[in-house]
Amino acid sequence: MSRRIRKEIKQEILAKAKTGEKVKDLAEQYGISDRTIYGWLSRDSNSQIISVFKYNKLKRENAELKRLIGELTLNMSVGKKN
């Protein structure tokens, strides 16, 4: 049985998902399927806009690269002092 989700609630869920909240958590919180939210997200974005999922993946990769650069810089500076 499917139930109709009010437009305001749908927009609230989409906004939270776009800011990085986990879809699984939102689905549990609002009592709806995560597949429903993923469907909304895919319909909500058009091909010219980067998807929320890709954005979050790039954000995580960027953080990891910054961490690695920090480690390498530290190792290089310690190596020069010896």
C-alpha positions in Angstrom: 0.0 0.0 0.0 1.4 3.4 -0.9 0.6 6.6 0.8 0.9 10.1 -0.6 3.7 12.2 0.9 2.9 15.9 1.2 4.9 18.2 -1.1 6.3 20.2 1.9 7.6 16.9 3.5 9.1 15.8 0.2 10.9 19.1 -0.3 12.2 18.9 3.3 13.5 15.4 2.8 15.2 16.4 -0.5 16.8 19.5 1.1 18.2 17.4 3.9 19.5 14.7 1.4 21.2 17.4 -0.7 23.0 18.8 2.4 24.6 15.4 3.0 22.2 13.6 5.3 22.1 9.8 4.7 19.2 8.7 2.6 18.9 5.6 4.8 18.5 7.7 7.9 16.0 10.0 6.3 13.9 7.0 5.1 13.8 5.6 8.6 13.0 9.0 10.1 10.1 9.7 7.8 8.9 6.1 7.5 9.3 5.8 3.7 11.4 3.7 1.4 15.0 4.8 0.6 14.2 3.8 -3.0 11.5 6.5 -3.0 13.9 9.1 -1.9 16.5 8.0 -4.5 13.8 8.2 -7.1 12.9 11.8 -6.1 16.5 12.8 -6.1 17.1 11.4 -9.6 13.9 13.1 -11.0 14.7 16.4 -9.1 18.2 16.8 -10.7 18.7 17.4 -14.3 21.6 16.3 -16.4 23.4 19.7 -16.1 23.6 19.6 -12.4 25.9 17.2 -10.5 24.1 14.6 -8.5 24.0 14.8 -4.7 25.6 11.4 -4.6 28.5 12.3 -6.9 29.0 15.6 -5.0 29.2 13.7 -1.6 31.6 11.1 -3.1 33.8 13.9 -4.5 33.7 15.6 -1.1 34.9 12.5 0.7 37.6 11.9 -1.9 38.7 15.5 -1.5 39.0 15.2 2.3 41.0 12.0 1.9 43.4 13.6 -0.6 43.9 16.5 1.8 44.7 14.1 4.6 47.2 12.3 2.4 48.9 15.5 1.3 49.1 16.6 4.9 50.8 13.3 5.8 53.2 13.5 2.9 54.1 17.1 3.7 54.7 16.2 7.3 56.9 13.2 6.3 58.9 15.4 3.9 59.5 18.1 6.5 60.6 15.5 9.1 62.9 13.9 6.5 64.6 17.3 5.8 65.3 17.9 9.5 67.2 14.6 9.9 
